[in-house]
Amino acid sequence: MQLDGEIDFSNAGQVAGLADALGGASVIIVDLSDVTFLDAAGLTALLRLAARLSLSGRHLVLTGTDHHPVRRPLAICGLDSILDCRPALEV
């Protein structure tokens, strides 16, 4: 799944709720390479999504986390060491 644009208060609830719409795959990959802004509400949404997936035995992988609008907020909050963040999808 690819997210784009801003992830902020206006759509954080939708991002956190993606667990219900993503089916039963054991690994869920969310590409953030087209995200242009990520605020505290967006970070919380990604954390909540990871937690919800984990509760159902699934794992969240965030790719495209190597550009400034995503890398910086993840690093400032220390979430880059908590969430499975990867610069690009490894095939």
MMTF fields as JSON, N, C-alpha, C and O atoms, coordinates in Angstrom:
{
  "mmtfVersion": "1.0.0",
  "mmtfProducer": "UNKNOWN",
  "numBonds": 363,
  "numAtoms": 364,
  "numGroups": 91,
  "numChains": 1,
  "numModels": 1,
  "chainsPerModel": [1],
  "groupsPerChain": [91],
  "chainIdList": ["A"],
  "bondAtomList": [4, 2, 8, 6, 12, 10, 16, 14, 20, 18, 24, 22, 28, 26, 32, 30, 36, 34, 40, 38, 44, 42, 48, 46, 52, 50, 56, 54, 60, 58, 64, 62, 68, 66, 72, 70, 76, 74, 80, 78, 84, 82, 88, 86, 92, 90, 96, 94, 100, 98, 104, 102, 108, 106, 112, 110, 116, 114, 120, 118, 124, 122, 128, 126, 132, 130, 136, 134, 140, 138, 144, 142, 148, 146, 152, 150, 156, 154, 160, 158, 164, 162, 168, 166, 172, 170, 176, 174, 180, 178, 184, 182, 188, 186, 192, 190, 196, 194, 200, 198, 204, 202, 208, 206, 212, 210, 216, 214, 220, 218, 224, 222, 228, 226, 232, 230, 236, 234, 240, 238, 244, 242, 248, 246, 252, 250, 256, 254, 260, 258, 264, 262, 268, 266, 272, 270, 276, 274, 280, 278, 284, 282, 288, 286, 292, 290, 296, 294, 300, 298, 304, 302, 308, 306, 312, 310, 316, 314, 320, 318, 324, 322, 328, 326, 332, 330, 336, 334, 340, 338, 344, 342, 348, 346, 352, 350, 356, 354, 360, 358],
  "bondOrderList": [1, 1, 1, 1, 1, 1, 1, 1, 1, 1, 1, 1, 1, 1, 1, 1, 1, 1, 1, 1, 1, 1, 1, 1, 1, 1, 1, 1, 1, 1, 1, 1, 1, 1, 1, 1, 1, 1, 1, 1, 1, 1, 1, 1, 1, 1, 1, 1, 1, 1, 1, 1, 1, 1, 1, 1, 1, 1, 1, 1, 1, 1, 1, 1, 1, 1, 1, 1, 1, 1, 1, 1, 1, 1, 1, 1, 1, 1, 1, 1, 1, 1, 1, 1, 1, 1, 1, 1, 1, 1],
  "groupList": [{"groupName": "MET", "atomNameList": ["N", "CA", "C", "O"], "elementList": ["N", "C", "C", "O"], "formalChargeList": [0, 0, 0, 0], "bondAtomList": [1, 0, 2, 1, 3, 2], "bondOrderList": [1, 1, 2], "singleLetterCode": "M", "chemCompType": "L-PEPTIDE LINKING"}, {"groupName": "GLN", "atomNameList": ["N", "CA", "C", "O"], "elementList": ["N", "C", "C", "O"], "formalChargeList": [0, 0, 0, 0], "bondAtomList": [1, 0, 2, 1, 3, 2], "bondOrderList": [1, 1, 2], "singleLetterCode": "Q", "chemCompType": "L-PEPTIDE LINKING"}, {"groupName": "LEU", "atomNameList": ["N", "CA", "C", "O"], "elementList": ["N", "C", "C", "O"], "formalChargeList": [0, 0, 0, 0], "bondAtomList": [1, 0, 2, 1, 3, 2], "bondOrderList": [1, 1, 2], "singleLetterCode": "L", "chemCompType": "L-PEPTIDE LINKING"}, {"groupName": "ASP", "atomNameList": ["N", "CA", "C", "O"], "elementList": ["N", "C", "C", "O"], "formalChargeList": [0, 0, 0, 0], "bondAtomList": [1, 0, 2, 1, 3, 2], "bondOrderList": [1, 1, 2], "singleLetterCode": "D", "chemCompType": "L-PEPTIDE LINKING"}, {"groupName": "GLY", "atomNameList": ["N", "CA", "C", "O"], "elementList": ["N", "C", "C", "O"], "formalChargeList": [0, 0, 0, 0], "bondAtomList": [1, 0, 2, 1, 3, 2], "bondOrderList": [1, 1, 2], "singleLetterCode": "G", "chemCompType": "PEPTIDE LINKING"}, {"groupName": "GLU", "atomNameList": ["N", "CA", "C", "O"], "elementList": ["N", "C", "C", "O"], "formalChargeList": [0, 0, 0, 0], "bondAtomList": [1, 0, 2, 1, 3, 2], "bondOrderList": [1, 1, 2], "singleLetterCode": "E", "chemCompType": "L-PEPTIDE LINKING"}, {"groupName": "ILE", "atomNameList": ["N", "CA", "C", "O"], "elementList": ["N", "C", "C", "O"], "formalChargeList": [0, 0, 0, 0], "bondAtomList": [1, 0, 2, 1, 3, 2], "bondOrderList": [1, 1, 2], "singleLetterCode": "I", "chemCompType": "L-PEPTIDE LINKING"}, {"groupName": "PHE", "atomNameList": ["N", "CA", "C", "O"], "elementList": ["N", "C", "C", "O"], "formalChargeList": [0, 0, 0, 0], "bondAtomList": [1, 0, 2, 1, 3, 2], "bondOrderList": [1, 1, 2], "singleLetterCode": "F", "chemCompType": "L-PEPTIDE LINKING"}, {"groupName": "SER", "atomNameList": ["N", "CA", "C", "O"], "elementList": ["N", "C", "C", "O"], "formalChargeList": [0, 0, 0, 0], "bondAtomList": [1, 0, 2, 1, 3, 2], "bondOrderList": [1, 1, 2], "singleLetterCode": "S", "chemCompType": "L-PEPTIDE LINKING"}, {"groupName": "ASN", "atomNameList": ["N", "CA", "C", "O"], "elementList": ["N", "C", "C", "O"], "formalChargeList": [0, 0, 0, 0], "bondAtomList": [1, 0, 2, 1, 3, 2], "bondOrderList": [1, 1, 2], "singleLetterCode": "N", "chemCompType": "L-PEPTIDE LINKING"}, {"groupName": "ALA", "atomNameList": ["N", "CA", "C", "O"], "elementList": ["N", "C", "C", "O"], "formalChargeList": [0, 0, 0, 0], "bondAtomList": [1, 0, 2, 1, 3, 2], "bondOrderList": [1, 1, 2], "singleLetterCode": "A", "chemCompType": "L-PEPTIDE LINKING"}, {"groupName": "VAL", "atomNameList": ["N", "CA", "C", "O"], "elementList": ["N", "C", "C", "O"], "formalChargeList": [0, 0, 0, 0], "bondAtomList": [1, 0, 2, 1, 3, 2], "bondOrderList": [1, 1, 2], "singleLetterCode": "V", "chemCompType": "L-PEPTIDE LINKING"}, {"groupName": "THR", "atomNameList": ["N", "CA", "C", "O"], "elementList": ["N", "C", "C", "O"], "formalChargeList": [0, 0, 0, 0], "bondAtomList": [1, 0, 2, 1, 3, 2], "bondOrderList": [1, 1, 2], "singleLetterCode": "T", "chemCompType": "L-PEPTIDE LINKING"}, {"groupName": "ARG", "atomNameList": ["N", "CA", "C", "O"], "elementList": ["N", "C", "C", "O"], "formalChargeList": [0, 0, 0, 0], "bondAtomList": [1, 0, 2, 1, 3, 2], "bondOrderList": [1, 1, 2], "singleLetterCode": "R", "chemCompType": "L-PEPTIDE LINKING"}, {"groupName": "HIS", "atomNameList": ["N", "CA", "C", "O"], "elementList": ["N", "C", "C", "O"], "formalChargeList": [0, 0, 0, 0], "bondAtomList": [1, 0, 2, 1, 3, 2], "bondOrderList": [1, 1, 2], "singleLetterCode": "H", "chemCompType": "L-PEPTIDE LINKING"}, {"groupName": "PRO", "atomNameList": ["N", "CA", "C", "O"], "elementList": ["N", "C", "C", "O"], "formalChargeList": [0, 0, 0, 0], "bondAtomList": [1, 0, 2, 1, 3, 2], "bondOrderList": [1, 1, 2], "singleLetterCode": "P", "chemCompType": "L-PEPTIDE LINKING"}, {"groupName": "CYS", "atomNameList": ["N", "CA", "C", "O"], "elementList": ["N", "C", "C", "O"], "formalChargeList": [0, 0, 0, 0], "bondAtomList": [1, 0, 2, 1, 3, 2], "bondOrderList": [1, 1, 2], "singleLetterCode": "C", "chemCompType": "L-PEPTIDE LINKING"}],
  "groupTypeList": [0, 1, 2, 3, 4, 5, 6, 3, 7, 8, 9, 10, 4, 1, 11, 10, 4, 2, 10, 3, 10, 2, 4, 4, 10, 8, 11, 6, 6, 11, 3, 2, 8, 3, 11, 12, 7, 2, 3, 10, 10, 4, 2, 12, 10, 2, 2, 13, 2, 10, 10, 13, 2, 8, 2, 8, 4, 13, 14, 2, 11, 2, 12, 4, 12, 3, 14, 14, 15, 11, 13, 13, 15, 2, 10, 6, 16, 4, 2, 3, 8, 6, 2, 3, 16, 13, 15, 10, 2, 5, 11],
  "groupIdList": [1, 2, 3, 4, 5, 6, 7, 8, 9, 10, 11, 12, 13, 14, 15, 16, 17, 18, 19, 20, 21, 22, 23, 24, 25, 26, 27, 28, 29, 30, 31, 32, 33, 34, 35, 36, 37, 38, 39, 40, 41, 42, 43, 44, 45, 46, 47, 48, 49, 50, 51, 52, 53, 54, 55, 56, 57, 58, 59, 60, 61, 62, 63, 64, 65, 66, 67, 68, 69, 70, 71, 72, 73, 74, 75, 76, 77, 78, 79, 80, 81, 82, 83, 84, 85, 86, 87, 88, 89, 90, 91],
  "secStructList": [7, 3, 3, 3, 3, 3, 3, 1, 6, 6, 6, 2, 2, 2, 2, 2, 6, 2, 2, 2, 2, 1, 6, 6, 7, 1, 3, 3, 3, 3, 3, 3, 3, 3, 3, 3, 3, 3, 7, 2, 2, 2, 2, 2, 2, 2, 2, 2, 2, 2, 2, 2, 2, 2, 2, 6, 6, 7, 3, 3, 3, 3, 3, 7, 7, 7, 1, 2, 2, 2, 2, 2, 2, 2, 2, 2, 6, 6, 4, 4, 4, 6, 1, 3, 3, 3, 1, 1, 7, 7, 7],
  "xCoordList": [0.838, 0.0, 0.887, 1.909, 0.513, 1.287, 0.455, -0.71, 1.081, 0.456, 1.146, 2.337, 0.393, 1.001, 0.427, -0.561, 1.077, 0.624, 0.967, 2.011, 0.067, 0.284, -0.387, -1.509, 0.314, -0.287, -0.295, 0.735, -1.492, -1.625, -2.962, -3.62, -3.345, -4.571, -5.797, -6.71, -5.819, -6.999, -7.244, -8.382, -6.199, -6.392, -5.739, -5.698, -5.235, -4.551, -5.464, -5.009, -6.722, -7.661, -7.799, -7.908, -7.796, -7.879, -6.632, -6.723, -5.469, -4.213, -4.183, -3.832, -4.547, -4.545, -5.541, -5.332, -6.615, -7.647, -7.386, -8.214, -6.263, -5.959, -5.859, -6.035, -5.583, -5.418, -6.639, -6.514, -7.815, -9.049, -9.208, -9.838, -8.642, -8.826, -7.709, -7.787, -6.675, -5.508, -5.517, -4.536, -6.564, -6.615, -5.772, -5.352, -5.523, -4.865, -3.413, -2.89, -2.736, -1.321, -0.524, -0.842, 0.496, 1.274, 2.235, 2.596, 2.653, 3.515, 2.811, 2.44, 2.638, 2.004, 3.074, 3.746, 3.23, 4.237, 3.521, 2.642, 3.919, 3.355, 4.491, 5.472, 4.339, 5.345, 5.056, 3.983, 6.013, 5.861, 6.681, 6.856, 7.176, 8.077, 7.406, 8.104, 6.086, 5.383, 4.722, 3.926, 5.039, 4.503, 5.303, 6.534, 4.591, 5.241, 5.27, 5.998, 4.495, 4.435, 3.944, 3.005, 4.595, 4.238, 4.32, 5.407, 3.155, 3.173, 2.971, 2.951, 2.822, 2.688, 1.479, 1.55, 0.386, -0.806, -0.529, -0.997, 0.225, 0.589, 1.513, 1.36, 2.475, 3.374, 2.598, 2.828, 1.677, 0.848, 0.01, -0.169, -0.503, -1.306, -0.488, -0.974, 0.75, 1.611, 1.928, 1.971, 2.148, 2.404, 1.186, 1.312, 0.022, -1.224, -1.475, -1.911, -1.199, -1.357, -0.435, -0.859, 0.817, 1.77, 1.304, 1.411, 0.792, 0.316, -0.9, -0.975, -1.841, -3.033, -2.664, -3.213, -1.739, -1.305, -0.589, -0.794, 0.237, 0.974, 0.032, 0.28, -1.031, -2.005, -2.656, -3.084, -2.726, -3.313, -2.243, -2.528, -1.007, 0.071, 0.677, 1.35, 0.441, 0.992, 2.093, 2.257, 2.838, 3.996, 3.933, 3.669, 4.178, 4.186, 5.609, 6.499, 5.819, 7.095, 6.827, 5.964, 7.567, 7.462, 8.637, 9.792, 8.349, 9.406, 9.335, 8.361, 10.367, 10.405, 10.603, 10.118, 11.317, 11.503, 12.811, 13.241, 13.438, 14.752, 14.72, 15.778, 13.547, 13.509, 13.06, 12.329, 13.514, 13.415, 12.027, 11.957, 10.925, 9.628, 9.197, 8.34, 9.78, 9.444, 10.577, 10.339, 11.795, 12.943, 13.089, 13.291, 12.989, 13.234, 12.249, 12.701, 10.929, 10.027, 10.169, 10.059, 10.411, 10.614, 11.846, 11.819, 12.921, 14.164, 14.04, 14.501, 13.425, 13.28, 12.532, 12.883, 11.508, 10.697, 11.25, 10.727, 12.298, 12.886, 12.088, 12.352, 11.11, 10.283, 11.002, 10.582, 12.081, 12.842, 13.531, 13.947, 13.651, 14.228, 13.145, 13.44, 11.903, 10.787, 10.041, 9.72, 9.769, 9.067, 10.081, 11.253, 9.618, 10.471, 10.515, 9.668, 11.518, 11.667, 12.781, 13.882, 12.469, 13.46, 13.444, 12.381, 14.623, 14.673, 13.944, 13.334, 14.0, 13.348, 12.925, 13.433, 12.006, 11.545, 12.648, 13.135, 13.03, 14.065, 13.38, 12.565, 13.721, 13.076, 13.952, 13.581],
  "yCoordList": [-1.164, 0.0, 1.232, 1.261, 2.239, 3.476, 4.622, 4.798, 5.402, 6.612, 7.796, 7.741, 8.87, 10.058, 11.31, 11.271, 12.419, 13.689, 13.825, 13.361, 14.47, 14.725, 13.661, 13.236, 13.242, 12.388, 13.225, 13.438, 13.694, 14.608, 14.37, 13.353, 15.325, 15.188, 14.917, 14.206, 15.48, 15.35, 13.935, 13.588, 13.104, 11.748, 10.658, 9.496, 11.023, 10.051, 8.884, 7.742, 9.156, 8.09, 7.06, 5.863, 7.517, 6.598, 5.729, 4.535, 6.326, 5.567, 4.519, 3.366, 4.904, 3.962, 2.834, 1.713, 3.123, 2.127, 1.238, 0.386, 1.412, 0.61, -0.878, -1.699, -1.239, -2.651, -3.458, -4.611, -2.868, -3.581, -3.793, -4.759, -2.897, -2.955, -3.68, -3.853, -4.106, -4.648, -6.157, -6.714, -6.809, -8.253, -9.001, -8.431, -10.268, -11.115, -11.431, -12.379, -10.685, -10.956, -10.822, -9.982, -11.634, -11.606, -10.419, -9.969, -9.91, -8.73, -7.677, -7.924, -6.513, -5.402, -4.36, -3.88, -4.012, -3.035, -1.744, -1.732, -0.662, 0.648, 1.538, 1.775, 2.018, 2.856, 4.325, 4.834, 4.995, 6.399, 7.331, 8.503, 6.836, 7.633, 8.867, 9.809, 8.893, 10.054, 10.899, 11.787, 10.635, 11.44, 12.741, 12.725, 13.861, 15.173, 15.827, 16.799, 15.313, 15.892, 14.824, 14.085, 14.753, 13.769, 14.452, 14.803, 14.641, 15.32, 14.321, 13.113, 14.82, 13.96, 13.035, 11.87, 13.541, 12.703, 11.592, 10.466, 11.903, 10.894, 9.838, 8.65, 10.273, 9.325, 8.404, 7.195, 8.988, 8.186, 7.191, 6.051, 7.612, 6.719, 5.525, 4.394, 5.772, 4.671, 3.725, 2.508, 4.282, 3.461, 2.626, 1.449, 3.225, 2.498, 1.402, 0.302, 1.708, 0.705, -0.476, -1.628, -0.201, -1.281, -2.113, -3.34, -1.461, -2.177, -3.041, -4.187, -2.514, -3.285, -4.494, -5.58, -4.311, -5.443, -6.476, -7.678, -6.019, -6.927, -7.763, -8.947, -7.155, -7.882, -9.033, -10.02, -8.898, -9.965, -10.836, -11.573, -10.75, -11.603, -11.158, -11.937, -9.907, -9.394, -8.38, -7.934, -8.022, -7.139, -6.012, -6.242, -4.78, -3.612, -3.266, -3.174, -3.075, -2.611, -1.276, -1.183, -0.254, 1.05, 1.214, 1.117, 1.463, 1.704, 3.154, 3.855, 3.593, 4.965, 5.951, 7.082, 5.517, 6.356, 7.138, 7.663, 7.219, 7.853, 9.302, 9.888, 9.89, 11.296, 12.175, 11.734, 13.405, 14.328, 14.423, 14.342, 14.588, 14.759, 13.55, 13.679, 12.408, 11.206, 10.844, 10.559, 10.859, 10.457, 11.311, 10.786, 12.624, 13.543, 13.342, 13.173, 13.35, 13.153, 11.766, 11.632, 10.747, 9.409, 9.388, 8.801, 10.032, 10.049, 10.899, 10.494, 12.065, 12.955, 12.261, 12.411, 11.509, 10.825, 9.455, 8.807, 9.01, 7.709, 6.538, 5.388, 6.826, 5.746, 4.948, 3.84, 5.497, 4.754, 3.535, 2.629, 3.506, 2.33, 1.414, 0.306, 1.864, 1.052, 0.388, -0.799, 1.167, 0.647, 0.066, 0.44, -0.845, -1.461, -0.518, -0.59, 0.371, 1.388, 0.995, 0.627, 1.081, 0.734, 1.808, 2.304, 2.164, 3.213, 2.825, 3.678, 1.572, 1.112, -0.341, -1.049, -0.757, -2.132, -3.04, -2.871, -3.989, -4.954, -6.154, -6.826, -6.407, -7.492, -8.721, -9.751],
  "zCoordList": [0.0, 0.0, 0.0, 0.686, -0.753, -0.829, -0.276, -0.633, 0.608, 1.13, 0.488, 0.182, 0.282, -0.307, 0.328, 1.061, 0.023, 0.563, 2.041, 2.5, 2.773, 4.191, 5.046, 4.768, 6.086, 7.107, 8.374, 9.014, 8.715, 9.839, 10.538, 10.322, 11.375, 12.161, 11.291, 11.709, 10.086, 9.227, 8.728, 8.412, 8.647, 8.122, 8.98, 8.576, 10.146, 11.005, 11.391, 11.463, 11.633, 11.989, 10.877, 11.143, 9.653, 8.518, 8.424, 8.139, 8.663, 8.599, 9.7, 9.448, 10.917, 12.037, 11.801, 12.264, 11.088, 10.825, 9.626, 9.305, 8.959, 7.776, 8.081, 7.181, 9.315, 9.675, 9.277, 8.863, 9.397, 9.065, 7.564, 7.135, 6.77, 5.322, 4.585, 3.368, 5.296, 4.625, 4.43, 3.938, 4.789, 4.59, 5.599, 6.605, 5.34, 6.314, 6.056, 6.643, 5.207, 4.953, 6.244, 7.086, 6.402, 7.637, 7.692, 8.779, 6.536, 6.482, 5.633, 4.485, 6.219, 5.529, 5.239, 6.151, 3.967, 3.554, 3.17, 2.308, 3.828, 3.537, 3.03, 3.734, 1.811, 1.17, 1.476, 1.152, 2.097, 2.475, 1.581, 1.913, 0.471, -0.365, -0.969, -1.345, -1.074, -1.613, -0.531, -0.84, 0.729, 1.827, 1.896, 1.909, 1.939, 1.931, 3.305, 3.507, 4.251, 5.593, 6.555, 6.26, 7.714, 8.729, 10.089, 10.549, 10.737, 12.03, 13.161, 12.928, 14.381, 15.556, 15.442, 15.834, 14.915, 14.744, 13.728, 13.898, 12.683, 11.688, 12.265, 11.983, 13.075, 13.732, 14.666, 14.696, 15.426, 16.331, 15.547, 15.978, 14.4, 13.566, 13.086, 13.098, 12.664, 12.217, 13.369, 13.185, 14.547, 15.73, 16.09, 16.426, 16.022, 16.317, 15.281, 15.623, 14.022, 12.967, 13.228, 13.132, 13.555, 13.851, 15.039, 15.018, 16.064, 17.255, 16.931, 17.374, 16.174, 15.804, 14.963, 15.153, 14.038, 13.219, 14.078, 13.909, 14.983, 15.86, 16.726, 16.952, 17.201, 18.025, 17.265, 17.863, 15.943, 15.135, 14.479, 13.535, 14.985, 14.483, 13.168, 12.493, 12.802, 11.553, 11.839, 12.975, 10.814, 10.973, 9.956, 8.776, 10.423, 9.557, 9.155, 10.0, 7.86, 7.327, 6.636, 5.763, 7.03, 6.391, 5.44, 5.854, 4.172, 3.193, 2.732, 3.005, 2.035, 1.562, 2.696, 2.643, 3.719, 4.906, 4.876, 5.902, 3.722, 3.639, 3.156, 2.927, 2.996, 2.589, 3.765, 4.652, 3.741, 4.866, 5.523, 6.75, 4.782, 5.442, 6.289, 7.164, 6.034, 6.803, 7.767, 8.94, 7.262, 8.079, 9.326, 10.42, 9.168, 10.281, 11.435, 12.567, 11.217, 12.351, 12.992, 14.211, 12.181, 12.748, 13.656, 14.737, 13.208, 13.979, 15.239, 16.306, 15.125, 16.278, 17.414, 18.584, 17.06, 18.077, 18.458, 19.365, 17.779, 18.079, 17.538, 17.887, 16.687, 16.142, 15.075, 14.741, 14.533, 13.537, 14.155, 13.433, 15.469, 16.138, 16.697, 17.145, 16.674, 17.181, 16.033, 16.089, 14.995, 13.821, 12.839, 12.847, 12.002, 10.985, 9.784, 8.894, 9.77, 8.731, 7.771, 8.181, 6.496, 5.469, 4.385, 4.011, 3.885, 2.859, 1.579, 0.933, 1.212, -0.022, 0.163, 1.033, -0.658, -0.613, -1.132, -2.25, -0.319, -0.724, -1.356, -0.726, -2.599, -3.327, -3.309, -3.873]
}
